[in-house]
Amino acid sequence: MTAYQFTEEFAREMDAQDVLASFRDEFHIPHIHGKESIYLTGNSLGLLPKTARSHVEQEFLDWQNFGVEGHTDAKNPWLYYHHFLSKQAASIVGALEKEVVVMNNLTANLHLMMVSFYRPTSERYKIIIEGGAFPSDQYAVDSQAKFHGYDPKSAIIELKPREGEHTLRTEDILATIASNKDSLALVMLGGVNYYTGQAYEMEKITQAAHAAGAFCGFDLAHGAGNYPVKLHDWDVDFAVWCSYKYLNSGPGGTSGVFVHEKHGNNPDIPRFAGWWGHNEKERFLMKRDFMPTEGAQGWQLSNAQIFPMAIHKASLDIFERAGFDRLRAKSITLTGYLEFVLNSLTASSNLDFEVITPNDPEQRGCQLSVLVKSQGKALYDYLKAQSIIVDWREPNVIRMAPVPLYNRYLDIYELGKTIQGFPG
Ligand SMILES: *Cc1c(COP(=O)(O)O)cnc(C)c1O
């Protein structure tokens, strides 16, 4: 364990020893108010990889030069473009290649997954989600329940922290699953909660859901590229994620989907179908009856969105070179440093705040959520005026995410010094 110090010298020494330090140069760091920012919002929108432009330019060129023939003649033939992403995307979420496909956007994919894995009956119709889940997830599960004729008030069970606590205890999650075992259809949680930064014990939750006779899926919007998951080994039924947060693939970028192989090879699983999910060998025979291609790809609807996927490819190449294990190791130390600096500030600054993210690294990714008891918005505005970009969540939380690909220990030191100077 590193003996942290809140000094510039220490931060510079840590950066000097960082084997991943050069990856920062592969990203454009935004300039805000005329100077290079300290960017701590990779949890919200990851930064632009410098290689993204040439990846997109390749597709412009091929479109320009080949027109429709680009489907087969492009350097990366568009007909097969999703194949070029599956292997790297699978390694980010601990999946087999055929269990993963990149397509659409996150909320759309969440609905597609629930079409397959939320099939309520009069006995089994409940969905467990976390209370205060990301709004899109709440709307998605509520609307699915309604679509099937159930009242969300009785169909949706929200997990809440205990009185006086901010995060969920695994034992409480498991107990809620067990106590609803006769009526539970689905457990669907954010793998890493967007607000608190808590990473849930996904393997145990999956086991409990299965023991209760329910399916289990995760929204990894804040997990993918941030927190290590092993979706295949954990026997998770499905997962979805977006690519524009930790995966640096641009605003509104494409999304990823995981379907466990035990379901992916079952053509009888009900799904909403489209031609890109049809048996690839026969796609252009334009036959009448849908026969899904094996694996997650069988859930595709439309032909691949080449441009956002080209950006995603640029980013996944960087992840592959950096190696997720190394990124995670740096992430733990870097976030530990942020926690250390924040804790040293509670003693010395004009602010009253508390880190509500669990302090166990196993229960979090890189994000720390700081509950500021008063003047939170003023602190956020003050930091922004000093070109430090963190993220404000009503009513009183500032989220900060030191991303191991492009953040430095020095960023954390400077954040700490700046907070120390907050006039209050
Ligand atoms: C970011 C995020 C979303 C956003 O959904 P889109 O469909 O990509 O707009 C949904 N759910 C969670 C948990 C998120 O963190």
The ligand as an SDF file (V2000), in Angstrom:
LIG
                    3D

 15 15  0  0  0  0  0  0  0  0999 V2000
  -25.4860    7.2730  -18.7510 C   0  0  0  0  0  0  0  0  0  0  0  0
  -26.5450    6.3470  -18.3540 C   0  0  0  0  0  0  0  0  0  0  0  0
  -27.6640    6.1250  -19.1840 C   0  0  0  0  0  0  0  0  0  0  0  0
  -27.8490    6.8870  -20.4530 C   0  0  0  0  0  0  0  0  0  0  0  0
  -28.6070    6.1980  -21.3940 O   0  0  0  0  0  0  0  0  0  0  0  0
  -28.5340    6.5240  -22.9550 P   0  0  0  0  0  0  0  0  0  0  0  0
  -29.5560    5.6450  -23.5200 O   0  0  0  0  0  0  0  0  0  0  0  0
  -27.1270    6.2320  -23.4010 O   0  0  0  0  0  0  0  0  0  0  0  0
  -28.8330    7.9790  -23.1270 O   0  0  0  0  0  0  0  0  0  0  0  0
  -28.6040    5.1820  -18.7700 C   0  0  0  0  0  0  0  0  0  0  0  0
  -28.4510    4.5050  -17.6140 N   0  0  0  0  0  0  0  0  0  0  0  0
  -27.3880    4.7070  -16.7930 C   0  0  0  0  0  0  0  0  0  0  0  0
  -27.2630    3.9280  -15.5280 C   0  0  0  0  0  0  0  0  0  0  0  0
  -26.4190    5.6390  -17.1380 C   0  0  0  0  0  0  0  0  0  0  0  0
  -25.3960    5.8540  -16.3120 O   0  0  0  0  0  0  0  0  0  0  0  0
  1  2  1  0
  2  3  1  0
  2 14  2  0
  3  4  1  0
  3 10  2  0
  4  5  1  0
  5  6  1  0
  6  7  2  0
  6  8  1  0
  6  9  1  0
 10 11  1  0
 11 12  2  0
 12 13  1  0
 12 14  1  0
 14 15  1  0
M  END
$$$$
